[in-house]
Amino acid sequence: MKSDFLHGMSHGIPIALGYLSVSFGFGITAVRSGLSVFEASAISALNLTSAGQAAGIDIIASGGTILEMILVQITINIRYSLMALSLSQKLDKKFTTGHRLLASYGITDEIFALCSAQSGYIVPAYMYGMILISAIGWVSGTFLGGYAGQLLPESISSAMGILLYGMFLAIIIPPSRKQKSVLCVVITSAVLSVICKYLVKFISSGFSVIICAVISAVLGALLFPVKEEEQE
Amino acid sequence: MSTAVYILVMAGVTYIIRMIPFTFFKKKIKSQFVKSFLQYIPYAVLSAMTIPAIFYSTGNITSAIVGTLIAIVLAFFDLPLIVVALSASLASYIAGIFL
């Protein structure tokens, strides 16, 4: 039991290091948007997600509505439902409802990817180990970024503002290179987003993301339906 | 609106999205359209969030473009997320020195 936990932790170390540096950027961005270091850290501790948090602080900073916050979080994080669904088929018998309720907190892109890659069933202790170390990296990075954003020279903290977006590009570009369908979806969404930003200015940034993403994903699903064998 | 309300709503929605399928859903989705949509939505979301916001992320459009180009090239060659992110940031920083 204990060794499963440590095993999960050791597998989670690369995730934690990656999270540490990326959430540093989130911490800087959050504090620049007017949040306190504590609020930024609380967001990271409670959400454990990058894109949703970045969109969330935009909404907070721009004084968006709660409905907007709900819809944006659903749209951006709906992928976790699919991951959770997929992962639920891989759980060991030890995963009682209580364990599932607790562990679902930690389903992120990276944790999902690593858990999926494990052979055989996953036990709760393994997943807890991985989630714990990843969350420590994510929250402490946010905390440090929030502080350093005020302490570091402007030139460095400005340059770190691009960290999160750099990570997003690193997520979307490799599959775009390999699959024409993903490339079309990504380009459509980017073009729509530029149109929303410069031509349809009354749409807030959160709704703009929803509209652009849903239109381009629907187009993608209609034009390039995923074949059975491509499913994982 | 209090920031705490936003934060709690945000956290609650994010948790529920993960928790419901993980805890309760046992069947598999059959609709090809829904499966396709769910496969494309993460990329669509990240793309819309990144473009054009990335160009304003460093407070200077030129340094941001330099960082973006570096990120695109490195991501194209499948480098790890963290390498891409840090290199983009470093490139923006270096570009910023010369601007």
Interface residues (C-beta under 8 A of the other chain):
Chain A: L17 G18 S21 V22 G25 T29 L35 E39 A42 I43 L46 N47 L48 T49 A51 G52 Q53 A54 A55 G56 I59 I60 G63 I66 M69 I70 Q73 I74 T75 I76 N77 I78 R79 Y80 S81 L82 A84 L85 L87 S88 Q89 T97 R100 L101 A103 S104 Y105 I107 D109 S155 I156 S158 A159 M160 G161 I162 L163 L164 Y165 G166 M167 F168 L169 A170 I171 I172 I173 P174 P175 S176 R177 S181 V182 V185 V186 I187 T188 S189 A190 L192 S193 V194 K197 Y198 S205 S208 V209 C212 A213 V214 S216 A217 V218 G220 A221 L222 F224 P225 V226 Q231
Chain B: M1 T3 A4 V5 Y6 I7 L8 V9 M10 A11 V13 T14 Y15 I17 R18 M19 I20 P21 F22 T23 F25 K26 K28 I29 Q32 F33 V34 K35 S36 F37 L38 Q39 Y40 I41 P42 Y43 A44 V45 L46 S47 A48 M49 T50 I51 P52 A53 I54 S57 T58 G59 N60 S63 A64 G67 T68 A71 I72 L74 A75 F76 D78 L79 P80 L81 I82 V84 A85 L86 S87 A88 S89 L90 S92 Y93 G96 I97
